[in-house]
């Protein structure tokens, strides 16, 4: 940690620099991905197209919808591609306030954060999307009197929100790791409050997913599992207290 505190204006200048680099990386990623936006949309729409009745397909309801859909998709894909650079800029901004041994966590932080987010998006897309869209479309067309005609823009909005939700939920162990390293939480406190974490998991699932039990549960269950992983992360990597009873009744080992 630096012995000399920087003035507030210096912090603002450093923040501006990091934001410009992060925005520039996102813009470059957007330009690179926009050229493949049509192919990317074909890929991301595979789960819903597989769930649609035979002969049905995605549609657009106004002339500008395909253009803006591909534009948004290029921006989202560019964000994912540039995420390592953005995470590095976040770390570079907070690093001056850390001790030397904490600064060594830079590369593990960037790699682990990116892999967790990508794992969440992968899990949501390949395992949850087919269940969600099959259920929702079959529910809507079950009577045989309603035909499914899904807008490509509406589908992208829903799918991108779901992918973001799963990506962020899978970041939970990383968040707990840093909170535990800073001494804000410990494994005993986390274990004692797991019932509230489970309630929070379903609240988050209800807010970020469509109003059906399948998608809500599909988000809440990984949250609860990763919370348990976070307890063990906090146990082994958290800030050590001077006196700590390893056999505390509220610890994960005793639950």
C-alpha positions as CSV (number, residue, x, y, z in Angstrom):
1,X,0.0,0.0,0.0
2,X,1.3,3.4,-0.9
3,X,2.5,5.5,2.1
4,X,1.4,8.8,0.4
5,X,-2.3,9.4,-0.2
6,X,-3.1,10.8,-3.6
7,X,-5.3,13.8,-3.9
8,X,-8.9,13.4,-4.8
9,X,-8.3,15.0,-8.2
10,X,-5.6,12.4,-9.0
11,X,-8.1,9.6,-8.2
12,X,-10.6,11.1,-10.6
13,X,-8.0,11.4,-13.3
14,X,-7.0,7.8,-12.8
15,X,-10.6,6.7,-12.9
16,X,-11.1,8.7,-16.1
17,X,-8.1,7.0,-17.7
18,X,-9.3,3.5,-16.8
19,X,-12.8,4.2,-18.0
20,X,-11.5,5.5,-21.4
21,X,-9.3,2.3,-21.8
22,X,-12.2,0.1,-20.8
23,X,-14.6,1.9,-23.2
24,X,-12.1,1.8,-26.0
25,X,-11.6,-2.0,-25.5
26,X,-15.4,-2.4,-25.6
27,X,-15.7,-0.4,-28.8
28,X,-13.0,-2.4,-30.5
29,X,-14.7,-5.6,-29.4
30,X,-18.0,-4.2,-30.8
31,X,-16.5,-3.4,-34.2
32,X,-14.9,-6.9,-34.3
33,X,-18.2,-8.7,-33.4
34,X,-20.6,-6.6,-35.4
35,X,-19.3,-8.1,-38.6
36,X,-20.4,-11.5,-37.3
37,X,-23.7,-10.3,-35.7
38,X,-25.9,-12.3,-38.1
39,X,-24.0,-15.5,-37.5
40,X,-24.0,-14.8,-33.7
41,X,-27.7,-14.3,-33.7
42,X,-28.2,-17.6,-35.5
43,X,-26.1,-19.2,-32.8
44,X,-27.8,-17.5,-29.8
45,X,-31.3,-18.2,-31.2
46,X,-30.7,-22.0,-31.6
47,X,-32.5,-22.9,-28.3
48,X,-35.7,-21.0,-29.1
49,X,-35.7,-22.1,-32.8
50,X,-35.4,-25.7,-31.7
51,X,-38.4,-25.2,-29.3
52,X,-40.7,-23.5,-31.9
53,X,-43.3,-25.7,-33.6
54,X,-42.4,-27.0,-37.0
55,X,-42.8,-24.4,-39.6
56,X,-42.4,-21.5,-37.2
57,X,-39.5,-19.1,-37.0
58,X,-38.4,-15.8,-35.4
59,X,-39.9,-12.7,-37.0
60,X,-39.4,-8.9,-36.9
61,X,-42.3,-6.6,-36.5
62,X,-40.8,-3.4,-37.9
63,X,-38.3,-2.5,-40.6
64,X,-35.5,-1.4,-38.2
65,X,-35.7,-4.3,-35.8
66,X,-33.1,-6.5,-37.5
67,X,-30.6,-3.6,-37.6
68,X,-30.9,-2.6,-34.0
69,X,-31.0,-6.3,-32.9
70,X,-27.7,-6.9,-34.6
71,X,-26.3,-3.7,-33.2
72,X,-27.2,-4.7,-29.7
73,X,-25.9,-8.2,-30.2
74,X,-22.6,-6.8,-31.5
75,X,-22.4,-4.6,-28.4
76,X,-23.1,-7.5,-26.0
77,X,-20.6,-9.8,-27.8
78,X,-18.0,-7.0,-27.8
79,X,-18.5,-6.6,-24.0
80,X,-17.8,-10.3,-23.4
81,X,-14.8,-10.2,-25.7
82,X,-13.4,-7.1,-24.0
83,X,-14.3,-8.3,-20.4
84,X,-10.7,-9.3,-19.5
85,X,-9.4,-5.8,-20.4
86,X,-12.3,-4.2,-18.4
87,X,-11.6,-6.4,-15.4
88,X,-7.9,-5.6,-15.6
89,X,-8.7,-1.8,-15.6
90,X,-10.9,-2.3,-12.5
91,X,-8.0,-4.1,-10.8
92,X,-5.5,-1.4,-12.0
93,X,-7.7,1.3,-10.4
94,X,-8.0,-0.4,-7.0
95,X,-4.4,-1.9,-6.9
96,X,-2.6,1.3,-5.6
97,X,-4.6,0.9,-2.4
98,X,-3.6,-2.7,-1.8
99,X,-0.6,-4.3,-0.1
100,X,2.2,-5.9,-2.2
101,X,1.0,-9.4,-1.4
102,X,-2.6,-8.5,-2.4
103,X,-1.4,-7.0,-5.8
104,X,-0.2,-10.5,-6.7
105,X,-3.8,-11.5,-7.0
106,X,-4.3,-9.4,-10.2
107,X,-3.9,-12.1,-12.8
108,X,-5.9,-14.7,-10.8
109,X,-8.6,-12.2,-10.3
110,X,-9.0,-11.4,-14.0
111,X,-8.8,-15.0,-15.1
112,X,-11.1,-16.3,-12.4
113,X,-13.7,-13.6,-12.9
114,X,-13.8,-14.1,-16.7
115,X,-14.0,-17.9,-16.4
116,X,-16.8,-17.6,-13.8
117,X,-18.8,-15.3,-15.9
118,X,-18.2,-17.4,-19.0
119,X,-19.1,-20.6,-17.1
120,X,-22.4,-19.0,-16.0
121,X,-23.3,-17.9,-19.5
122,X,-22.4,-21.3,-20.8
123,X,-24.5,-23.1,-18.2
124,X,-27.5,-20.8,-18.9
125,X,-27.3,-21.1,-22.6
126,X,-26.7,-24.8,-23.1
127,X,-28.6,-26.3,-20.1
128,X,-31.3,-23.8,-19.0
129,X,-32.3,-22.1,-22.3
130,X,-33.7,-25.3,-23.9
131,X,-35.8,-26.0,-20.7
132,X,-37.1,-22.5,-20.4
133,X,-38.1,-21.9,-24.0
134,X,-39.5,-25.4,-24.5
135,X,-41.7,-24.9,-21.4
136,X,-42.8,-21.4,-22.2
137,X,-43.6,-22.1,-25.9
138,X,-45.4,-25.3,-25.2
139,X,-47.4,-23.6,-22.5
140,X,-48.4,-20.8,-24.8
141,X,-49.3,-23.0,-27.7
142,X,-50.7,-25.9,-25.7
143,X,-54.3,-25.3,-26.7
144,X,-53.5,-25.4,-30.4
145,X,-55.4,-22.1,-31.0
146,X,-52.4,-19.8,-30.6
147,X,-49.5,-19.7,-33.0
148,X,-46.0,-18.8,-31.8
149,X,-44.5,-15.8,-33.6
150,X,-41.5,-14.5,-31.5
151,X,-39.9,-11.2,-32.3
152,X,-36.1,-11.4,-32.8
153,X,-35.6,-8.2,-30.8
154,X,-37.7,-9.4,-27.9
155,X,-35.9,-12.7,-27.8
156,X,-32.5,-11.0,-27.8
157,X,-33.6,-8.8,-24.9
158,X,-34.7,-11.8,-22.8
159,X,-31.8,-14.0,-23.7
160,X,-29.2,-11.4,-23.0
161,X,-30.8,-10.6,-19.6
162,X,-30.7,-14.3,-18.7
163,X,-27.1,-14.7,-19.9
164,X,-26.1,-11.7,-17.8
165,X,-27.9,-13.0,-14.8
166,X,-26.3,-16.4,-14.9
167,X,-22.8,-14.8,-15.6
168,X,-23.2,-12.5,-12.5
169,X,-24.5,-15.3,-10.3
170,X,-21.4,-17.4,-11.1
171,X,-19.2,-14.5,-9.9
172,X,-20.5,-15.1,-6.3
173,X,-17.4,-17.1,-5.1
174,X,-15.2,-14.3,-6.4
175,X,-17.2,-11.7,-4.6
176,X,-17.1,-13.7,-1.4
177,X,-13.4,-14.3,-1.7
178,X,-12.7,-10.5,-1.7
179,X,-15.2,-9.7,1.0
180,X,-13.5,-12.4,3.2
181,X,-10.0,-11.2,2.4
182,X,-11.0,-7.7,3.5
183,X,-12.5,-9.1,6.7
184,X,-16.0,-7.9,5.9
185,X,-17.5,-11.5,6.1
186,X,-16.2,-14.8,7.3
187,X,-17.2,-18.4,6.9
188,X,-19.0,-18.5,10.3
189,X,-21.2,-15.5,9.4
190,X,-21.9,-16.9,5.9
191,X,-22.9,-20.3,7.3
192,X,-25.1,-18.7,9.9
193,X,-27.0,-16.7,7.3
194,X,-27.3,-19.4,4.6
195,X,-31.1,-19.5,5.0
196,X,-31.3,-15.8,4.1
197,X,-29.0,-16.5,1.1
198,X,-31.4,-19.2,-0.1
199,X,-34.3,-16.7,0.2
200,X,-32.2,-14.1,-1.7
201,X,-31.4,-16.6,-4.4
202,X,-35.1,-17.1,-5.2
203,X,-35.8,-13.4,-5.0
204,X,-33.0,-12.8,-7.5
205,X,-34.3,-15.6,-9.7
206,X,-37.8,-14.0,-9.6
207,X,-36.5,-10.5,-10.6
208,X,-34.0,-11.5,-13.3
209,X,-35.9,-14.4,-15.0
210,X,-39.3,-14.9,-16.6
211,X,-42.2,-15.5,-14.2
212,X,-42.0,-19.3,-14.3
213,X,-40.8,-21.7,-11.7
214,X,-38.3,-23.5,-14.0
215,X,-36.2,-20.4,-14.9
216,X,-36.4,-19.1,-11.3
217,X,-35.2,-22.4,-9.9
218,X,-32.6,-22.8,-12.6
219,X,-31.0,-19.5,-11.4
220,X,-31.6,-20.0,-7.6
221,X,-30.1,-23.5,-7.4
222,X,-26.6,-22.5,-8.8
223,X,-26.7,-19.4,-6.5
224,X,-27.3,-21.6,-3.5
225,X,-24.6,-24.1,-4.5
226,X,-22.1,-21.3,-5.2
227,X,-22.9,-19.7,-1.9
228,X,-21.8,-23.0,-0.2
229,X,-18.7,-22.9,-2.3
230,X,-18.1,-19.4,-1.2
231,X,-18.3,-20.5,2.5
232,X,-15.4,-22.8,1.9
233,X,-13.6,-20.1,0.0
234,X,-14.0,-17.8,2.9
235,X,-12.9,-20.5,5.3
236,X,-9.6,-21.2,3.6
237,X,-8.8,-17.8,2.1
238,X,-10.5,-15.3,4.3
239,X,-8.7,-12.9,6.7
240,X,-7.6,-14.9,9.7
241,X,-8.7,-13.7,13.1
242,X,-6.5,-14.0,16.2
243,X,-8.8,-16.4,17.9
244,X,-11.0,-18.6,15.8
245,X,-12.6,-21.8,16.9
246,X,-12.4,-24.2,13.9
247,X,-15.2,-26.3,15.4
248,X,-17.7,-23.5,15.7
249,X,-21.2,-24.9,15.6
250,X,-22.2,-22.6,12.8
251,X,-19.3,-23.5,10.5
252,X,-19.9,-25.6,7.4
253,X,-18.0,-28.5,8.9
254,X,-20.6,-28.9,11.6
255,X,-23.7,-28.2,9.5
